[in-house]
Amino acid sequence: MARLLSWPNGLRTNMREPLSGPRTIGASQTQSISGFLQTTASPFGLWRWRFGFPSLMRGQIFRRYRGLVTALHGGANAVAVPFCDWDGLTRSQMGVAATDQEWRDGQPWANGQPWSNGQNWGSTPPVVAVSAAMSKGGTVVSLDSAFWGHGLDIGDMFGFFPFHLGKYMVTEVLAPGRYRVWPPLRKDISPDDFATLRPVIAMRLEGEEAATAARDAAFGINLSMTLVEVLDYDVRKYFAD
């Protein structure tokens, strides 16, 4: 049985490149009396990304990187990849009223005290409730009006939780809070679920040559890996060791 690994703490990418997007199957054309051509097709496919990593990695963080490459076993295992959109919504667009310092330093408990280690709660984007159920494979989702739920537009990315592995991009705004997305939903959603701007997606190495872990005498160099999405239901069925 394959394993689903956790992304190593502190390991950050400095480059991301999507290598594939929607493809089509069963494309066909119909022609009207006036000569207008209408093309129809069904989108499908998986996310496929190339990730780059800082070339000056060394010490502990390089050990974590090479450990991840090894543990992925050339694609036999998968890793839960957390996504933070570098071009995502601003705090005001998310409906958050916080200063730079408040966002950076986090928030204490209601009594004004931090955790026992002196750290505050970390700042994260607010979540939004799902307002209508949609089955796996659906491409239209509806979100509540709170915070950013009615403020998304084409190109924005989000996911769902709890227990939902998938990352979706808005491809059309049908109405406030109602969006067409790609890829199709990897799992059913219901009003018991929430949308998040920090989605998590399960991915595996594209192959044995899909990751580099070169290092010279000082630092790691030209570090990258190409990962392919593993579908939510496949993770639950085959990656549960």
Helices and strands as residue ranges (DSSP letters): E 4-6, E 15-20, E 23-31, E 37-44, E 48-52, H 59-71, G 73-75, E 78-82, H 91-94, H 100-105, E 128-129, E 140-142, E 157-161, E 168-175, E 178-182, E 194-196, E 200-205, E 224-229, H 232-238
